[in-house]
Amino acid sequence: MAYKISDACICCGTCEGQCPVGAISMGDGKFEIDESKCVSCGSCAGACPVGAIESD
């Protein structure tokens, strides 16, 4: 189950640095997770300071 970044994202970039497989990058106004690369480890969700990342 991949993770998703909601509109609550503040574009701080913390999640991108926490992803061990490089599945997170800046998208259209917020960071986005590439579902094909996501290994559902949850590292990004645990690091997000505003709780913008949830399991899909």
N, C-alpha and C positions, 0 to 999 in steps of 0.2 A: 504494500500500500504506500503510494508516494505521498509526499507532503505538498501543501499548497501555501502560498503566501497571500494573505488577504490585503484588502485596501488599507488596513491599519498600518502597513509598512511605512516606516519613516526614512527609509533609504540610508540607514547607518552603515550597512555593509558587514555587520558582525556575522551574519549567517553565511555569507560567501566565504569568509575566512575559516569558518568552522566545518564546512563540508569536506569530508575526506575524499570524495570522488569528483569534485569540481562540477557538481550539477547545478550550482546557483550562479546566476549572472544578472547584470542590470538589464531590465527590459524596458517597457514603455512606462516610465514614471515610477517604477518600483522594481525590486528584485524579483526574479522568477526562477522556478525550479524546473529543470529538464526532467520530466517523468521517466524518460528512457534511461537516464543515468542514475537517478535516485535509488539508493539501496535501503531506504526507510530506516535509517539508523537513529533519527531523531536529534542528532547533534545540533542542527540548525534551530529546531524548536526550543531546545533547552537554552540556547544562547540568545535568542531574540529578546531584547529588553522590553518590548511592548506586546509580546504574545501574539504577533501577527502570523505565526506559522502553525498550521494545524494539519493533522493527518487527513487524507482525502477519503 
